[in-house]
Amino acid sequence: MTGPVYRRGLRFLRRRWLVLLRLGGWSVLESAQTFLLGYAPARALDDGFLRGRPGTGLAWLAVAGAGVLVGAWGTARVYAAVAALVEPLRDRLVTRVVARGVRTGEAGTLSGLTQQVEIARDTFAGLVMVSRSFLFTAAGALAGLFSLAPPLLLVVAPPLLAGVALFAVTLRPLARRQEAFLVADESLAGQLAAVAPGLRDITASGAEARIADGTGQRVEAELRAARSLARWGVVRVASLALGGQLPIVLLLVTAPWLLAHGVSPGALVGALAYVTQSLLPALQHLVHGLGTSGSRLAVVLRRLVADDAGSGPERHSDCASPAPLPAPCPAPPALSLSRVTFAYGPASAPVVQDLDLTLEPGTHLAVVGPSGIGKSTLTALVAGLLTPAHGTIRVGGHPVPGPEAAALRVLIPQEAYVFTGTLAENLGHLRPAPVPEEELLAAAEAVGLTPLLQRLGGPGAPVDPAALSAGERQLIALTRAYLSYAPLALLDEATCHLDARTEARAERAFAARPGGTLVVVAHRVSSARRADRVLVMDGRDTAYGTHDDLMRSSALYRDLVGGWAPVRPPGRSQPALPLGDADRVDAVAGAGLAGDGRHVVAHRPVGQVEASGDLRDGRPLGGEG
């Protein structure tokens, strides 16, 4: 532990010097057991059994037994002293965490209170016990060796001190590598927790390679951290062998020399008892406890201290004012693109090139352009399904791709995904908990799903995707997205199978969502007329403005408006292409396709990537719109 954690730890211990003094006193009493563990058997052999006086030998063994009882009494008092040292630390940490939670309203306060604080308390208690145990056990054993025969110290002390010194040298690098491993493990666990619920969605959108690459990088990072930690673990084992096991070998090897220089057989047996029964176990506990738990405690305390240091106003206010009451931060744009460029291959012409776009919350944007110009590519980039070659994309101020941005947008592609289940399950698929029925009915009424809902038999009615028309599946997908918590809705020709009246109703419902922002890839001029702004895509040459502005300034937009087919008469939603379109794309999602709880997908992946089971005839998809 370094920096503020180390300094605060020293201050904490200095303020409790009386507790430390009491802990040391009871530990000295406990170490009497260690002293008698080798001394009493040595005297029992030399003064009793080897001289034919069993009574004396038994008396010394009785003294050793009494030492065990005294040591046990001292150990009980040690635990009370450790509690007096540890519980104030826990109280201080709880106070800091609760104060931060009250001050900031942090959602993770309960987790910090119940998990990290308890980890810190338990680990600190373990460290105090193993450190104190080794210190006083070593002192008692070395004192016993000196009392038996000073030459024994020449054999036992040097390797013991060398082993402890080697372990001390490894503490800092071992702690850093232990922390690196914990960080890598948490990163991999977070990645897997995000990926596992969305496996169907990843398959359907053709994002397997990108997700596998990101997960593989985290696996490799954890593997590297584990290997580095293991290498230093070998040094830790070497220190244990040097300080705890080498003295045993040296006592046996030098036994003839020791006996020839006045060391009695009983003293030699007592020395072996000290090493095997006291020093080696104490050193093992120190190495494993301090080497692992010490790193863990350092990580937890560093995070708690860092969170507490960063929980003031400067942490939560990037636009803080020097005035007593800082001005509120302006809301970040709902969507921003800066110099975004994307191509489907290194030798391919860019589909999107140097695109700049900013949408404030509540904006309704229509995206238009010739077929294949990159409108669907743009929505895939915003959704994070594709990664730009250059430039940055942010949703609600969060970078794309990223979990924060993914939670703020919902994508509804042209071929809507509907799965077998109840209608309520389909509509609430993007919500973390079941949606109340009254909310389902209100959303259905807003989007225009109510006639289909009534015909199917209500929210609890079973849904057979094959029995629905393409327009009906789109209505279900639209209502599902409407019910999601994502404020940014991306409609990639998501209403192309609806009649004009139903399409207008759905778009107006999304545009009216409180705080909602709507991006529509338009296929009718009426969608562009309803939008606040229109983006005309034509490769590098894009135009942006209102419908009326673009009618005056953009020749391409005038051509597109003039070339749009007349609107069908209002009526029931009609299934499109009942016999299949030119690319023979089946309108019903194939068997292996689905979505997860973050965005809607269909079995028509973006980016000219074909997912298994999407096309019944196995042919590649046609160009995107």
Long-range contacts (C-beta under 8 A, 24 or more apart in sequence): 1-175, 1-297, 1-298, 1-301, 1-302, 3-302, 4-305, 4-309, 5-298, 5-301, 5-302, 5-305, 8-305, 9-301, 12-88, 12-89, 12-92, 16-84, 16-85, 16-88, 19-81, 19-84, 19-85, 20-85, 22-81, 22-84, 23-78, 23-81, 23-82, 23-85, 23-128, 23-132, 26-74, 26-77, 26-78, 26-81, 27-74, 27-78, 27-132, 27-135, 27-136, 28-74, 28-136, 29-70, 29-71, 29-73, 29-74, 29-77, 30-71, 30-74, 30-75, 30-78, 30-136, 31-71, 31-136, 31-137, 31-139, 31-140, 32-67, 32-70, 32-71, 32-74, 32-140, 33-67, 33-68, 33-70, 33-71, 33-72, 33-74, 33-140, 34-71, 34-136, 34-137, 34-140, 34-141, 34-144, 34-274, 34-278, 35-67, 35-140, 35-141, 35-143, 35-144, 35-147, 36-63, 36-64, 36-67, 36-144, 37-64, 37-67, 37-144, 37-273, 37-274, 37-277, 37-278, 38-141, 38-144, 38-145, 38-148, 38-270, 38-271, 38-273, 38-274, 38-277, 38-278, 39-144, 39-147, 39-148, 39-270, 40-64, 40-67, 41-266, 41-269, 41-270, 41-273, 42-148, 42-264, 42-266, 42-267, 42-269, 42-270, 43-266, 44-266, 45-264, 45-265, 45-266, 45-269, 46-264, 46-265, 46-266, 46-267, 47-266, 50-265, 50-266, 78-129, 78-132, 82-125, 82-128, 82-129, 83-125, 85-128, 86-121, 86-124, 86-125, 86-128, 87-121, 89-120, 89-121, 89-124, 90-117, 90-118, 90-120, 90-121, 93-117, 93-120, 93-121, 93-304, 96-304, 96-308, 97-304, 97-308, 100-307, 100-308, 100-311, 103-311, 104-311, 104-316, 106-311, 112-304, 112-307, 116-300, 116-303, 116-304, 117-304, 119-296, 119-297, 119-300, 120-297, 120-300, 120-301, 120-304, 123-293, 123-294, 123-296, 123-297, 123-300, 124-297, 126-289, 126-293, 127-289, 127-290, 127-293, 127-294, 127-297, 129-289, 130-285, 130-286, 130-289, 130-290, 130-293, 131-286, 131-289, 131-290, 133-282, 133-285, 133-286, 134-282, 134-283, 134-285, 134-286, 137-278, 137-279, 137-282, 138-279, 138-282, 140-278, 141-274, 141-275, 141-278, 141-279, 144-270, 144-274, 145-270, 145-271, 145-274, 148-263, 148-266, 148-267, 148-270, 148-271, 149-258, 149-262, 149-263, 149-264, 149-267, 149-271, 151-258, 151-261, 151-262, 151-263, 152-251, 152-258, 152-263, 152-267, 152-268, 152-271, 155-247, 155-250, 155-251, 155-254, 155-258, 155-271, 156-247, 156-250, 156-251, 156-271, 156-274, 156-275, 156-279, 159-242, 159-243, 159-246, 159-247, 159-250, 160-243, 160-244, 160-247, 160-279, 160-283, 161-243, 162-242, 162-243, 163-239, 163-240, 163-241, 163-242, 163-243, 163-244, 163-246, 163-283, 164-239, 164-243, 164-283, 166-235, 166-238, 166-239, 166-242, 166-243, 167-236, 167-239, 167-240, 167-243, 167-286, 167-287, 167-290, 167-291, 170-232, 170-235, 170-236, 170-239, 170-291, 171-290, 171-291, 171-294, 173-232, 174-229, 174-232, 174-233, 174-235, 174-236, 174-291, 174-295, 175-294, 175-295, 175-298, 177-225, 177-228, 177-229, 177-232, 178-229, 178-291, 178-292, 178-295, 178-296, 178-299, 179-295, 179-298, 179-299, 180-225, 180-228, 180-229, 181-222, 181-225, 181-226, 181-228, 181-229, 182-295, 182-296, 182-299, 183-225, 184-218, 184-221, 184-222, 184-224, 184-225, 185-222, 185-225, 187-218, 187-221, 187-222, 188-215, 188-218, 188-219, 188-221, 188-222, 191-215, 191-218, 194-403, 197-596, 197-597, 198-595, 198-596, 198-597, 198-598, 199-596, 200-592, 200-593, 200-594, 200-595, 200-596, 201-594, 201-595, 201-596, 201-598, 201-599, 201-601, 202-596, 203-592, 203-593, 203-594, 203-611, 203-612, 204-417, 204-589, 204-593, 204-594, 204-595, 204-601, 204-602, 204-603, 204-605, 204-611, 204-614, 205-385, 205-601, 205-605, 205-606, 205-609, 205-611, 206-385, 206-605, 206-606, 206-607, 206-609, 206-610, 206-611, 207-385, 210-387, 236-287, 236-291, 239-287, 240-283, 240-284, 240-287, 243-279, 243-283, 244-275, 244-279, 244-280, 244-283, 244-284, 245-280, 247-275, 247-279, 248-272, 248-275, 248-276, 248-280, 251-275, 331-361, 332-394, 332-396, 332-397, 333-358, 333-359, 333-360, 333-361, 333-394, 333-396, 333-397, 334-359, 334-360, 334-361, 334-362, 334-363, 334-395, 334-396, 334-487, 334-488, 334-517, 335-359, 335-382, 335-393, 335-394, 335-395, 335-488, 335-517, 335-519, 336-392, 336-393, 336-394, 337-381, 337-382, 337-391, 337-392, 337-393, 338-391, 338-392, 338-393, 339-390, 339-391, 339-392, 340-381, 340-388, 340-390, 340-391, 340-392, 340-393, 341-388, 341-389, 341-390, 341-391, 342-374, 342-377, 342-381, 342-386, 342-387, 342-388, 342-389, 343-389, 344-607, 344-608, 349-539, 350-389, 350-539, 350-540, 351-377, 352-377, 352-378, 352-381, 352-388, 352-537, 353-539, 353-540, 354-391, 354-540, 355-391, 355-542, 357-535, 357-544, 359-517, 359-519, 359-533, 360-517, 361-487, 361-515, 361-516, 361-517, 362-515, 362-516, 362-517, 363-517, 363-518, 363-532, 363-533, 364-507, 364-511, 364-517, 364-518, 364-520, 364-530, 364-531, 364-532, 364-533, 365-517, 365-518, 365-519, 365-520, 365-531, 365-532, 365-533, 365-534, 365-535, 366-520, 366-521, 366-522, 366-527, 366-528, 366-530, 366-531, 366-533, 366-534, 366-535, 367-519, 367-520, 367-521, 367-522, 367-534, 367-535, 367-537, 368-521, 368-522, 368-528, 368-534, 368-535, 368-536, 368-537, 368-557, 368-560, 369-536, 369-537, 369-538, 369-556, 369-560, 370-538, 370-556, 370-560, 371-623, 371-625, 372-623, 372-624, 372-625, 373-537, 373-538, 373-539, 374-537, 374-539, 374-624, 375-492, 375-521, 375-537, 375-624, 375-625, 376-413, 376-414, 376-492, 376-493, 376-521, 376-606, 376-624, 376-625, 377-606, 377-607, 377-624, 378-521, 378-537, 379-411, 379-490, 379-492, 379-519, 379-521, 379-606, 380-411, 380-492, 380-606, 380-607, 382-409, 382-488, 382-490, 382-519, 383-409, 383-411, 383-490, 383-599, 385-411, 385-606, 385-607, 386-606, 386-607, 395-488, 396-487, 396-488, 406-598, 406-599, 407-485, 407-486, 407-598, 408-486, 408-487, 408-488, 409-486, 409-487, 409-488, 409-489, 409-490, 409-599, 410-481, 410-484, 410-486, 410-488, 410-489, 410-490, 410-598, 410-599, 410-600, 411-490, 411-492, 411-599, 411-600, 411-601, 412-474, 412-477, 412-478, 412-481, 412-489, 412-490, 412-491, 412-492, 412-494, 412-600, 413-492, 413-493, 413-494, 413-600, 413-601, 413-602, 413-604, 413-606, 414-492, 414-493, 414-494, 414-496, 414-602, 414-604, 414-625, 415-470, 415-585, 415-587, 415-589, 415-602, 415-603, 415-604, 416-470, 416-473, 416-474, 416-476, 416-477, 416-478, 416-494, 416-600, 416-602, 417-473, 417-477, 417-589, 417-593, 417-594, 417-595, 417-600, 417-601, 417-602, 417-603, 418-463, 418-465, 418-468, 418-473, 418-476, 418-477, 418-589, 419-463, 419-465, 419-589, 419-594, 420-462, 420-463, 420-464, 420-465, 421-462, 421-463, 422-459, 422-460, 422-461, 422-462, 422-463, 423-453, 423-456, 423-458, 423-459, 423-460, 423-461, 423-462, 423-463, 423-476, 424-459, 424-460, 426-463, 426-476, 426-480, 427-459, 427-476, 427-479, 427-480, 427-483, 428-480, 428-483, 429-480, 429-595, 429-597, 429-600, 430-480, 430-481, 430-483, 430-484, 430-485, 430-486, 430-597, 430-598, 430-599, 430-600, 431-483, 431-484, 431-485, 431-597, 432-597, 435-483, 439-483, 440-483, 443-479, 443-482, 443-483, 444-479, 446-482, 446-509, 446-512, 447-475, 447-478, 447-479, 447-482, 447-505, 447-506, 447-509, 448-475, 448-502, 448-505, 448-506, 448-509, 449-475, 449-476, 449-478, 449-479, 452-476, 465-588, 465-589, 466-588, 469-497, 469-573, 469-574, 469-575, 470-497, 470-575, 470-576, 470-577, 470-587, 471-497, 471-498, 471-499, 471-502, 471-573, 471-574, 471-575, 471-576, 472-573, 472-575, 473-497, 473-587, 473-588, 474-498, 474-573, 475-502, 475-506, 475-573, 477-600, 477-602, 478-506, 478-510, 480-600, 481-510, 481-600, 482-509, 482-510, 482-513, 486-599, 487-513, 487-515, 487-516, 487-517, 488-516, 488-517, 488-519, 489-513, 489-516, 489-517, 489-518, 489-519, 490-519, 491-518, 491-519, 491-520, 491-521, 492-521, 492-606, 493-521, 493-523, 493-625, 494-520, 494-521, 495-520, 495-523, 495-527, 496-523, 496-576, 497-573, 497-574, 497-575, 497-576, 497-587, 498-573, 499-568, 499-570, 499-571, 499-572, 499-573, 499-574, 500-524, 500-526, 500-567, 500-568, 500-570, 501-570, 502-573, 503-527, 504-530, 521-625, 523-625, 524-564, 524-567, 525-560, 525-561, 525-564, 526-567, 528-561, 536-560, 581-622, 582-622, 583-619, 583-621, 583-622, 584-615, 584-616, 584-617, 584-619, 585-614, 585-615, 585-621, 585-622, 586-614, 586-615, 586-616, 590-614, 590-615, 590-616
